[in-house]
């Protein structure tokens, strides 16, 4: 990356509104350090590094984490600092669009879907201003996670609406060629069929080429095909052999598909248990909390920034006044 990049300094102040950093086992990185590294990876557009960091932090901060209540504000605070830094960069460049795209993926992996969609909008806007095609910053992974989240919480109609909107959005692009984007779009099409709403959209299968994300998406597409074809026992067998890659669509998606498969197979008690597990994994009741907390932490960030800015310029003004007084005494 050839452009100058502003270095983000770790903040030890307000990040979690004064809450303590959750305990982590001796010798492991603290959540704070992981969040600092994630912030830097987002700002630099280092999606490769970010994937490794998210693999570590999602179990501690993500929707299925028992520590979520203690670390959610901390994660939001750090990511909102990244947002402020990105908003403060005036240039419309491919690197800035990439940083917004990476931020969208980070919010999405942590279950903050409204924030993920907002960052995706910024990625698209900045990318277009930089002369990039809109599909280069489509953020389809974030959009798919957001679209299936309602069904994980029992709102199938909401998921149908969001998946249809996502597919219509992606079909506008003539040159959607990224393997992961195509795999996510194909998953959205097959997932919609599971909900009884097939669409006449043909997305060519994508070979994984050793990519674990595409490998798991293809496996989940196989589960969706079995469900849509009324083969629930096959769907359960496929889920039992699902490749491990928790950062793709999250733990809740596989659990929701299992609940649907077991229900259609007539195993209602295990289906109910899987459904409850999916809702716990996605922390359905947290979504309003996330929106509220994002607004609260954002307001705190704004207040602290205004205070720090006022202090900075106040110090400059006092220094300038003292300098003028000294000059006048010398001149007098």
Buried (B, 14 or more C-beta within 10 A) or exposed (E): EEEEBEEBEBBEEBBBEEBEBBEBEEEEBEBBBBBBBBBBBBBBBBBEBBBEBBEBBBBBBBBBBEBBBBBBBBBBBBBBBBBBBBEEBEEBBBBBBBBBBBBBBBBBBBBBBEBBBBBBBBBBBBBBEBEBEBBBBBBBBBBBBBBBBBBBBBBBEBBBBBBBEBBEBBEEBEEBEBBBBBBBBBBBBBBBBBBEBEBEBEBEEBEBEEBBBBBBBBBBBBBBBBBBEEBBEBBBEBBEEBBEBBBBBBBBBBBBBBBBBBBBBEBEEBBEBBBEBBBBBBBBEBBEEBBEBBEEBBEBBEEBEEEEEEEEEEEEEEEEEEEEEEEEEEEE
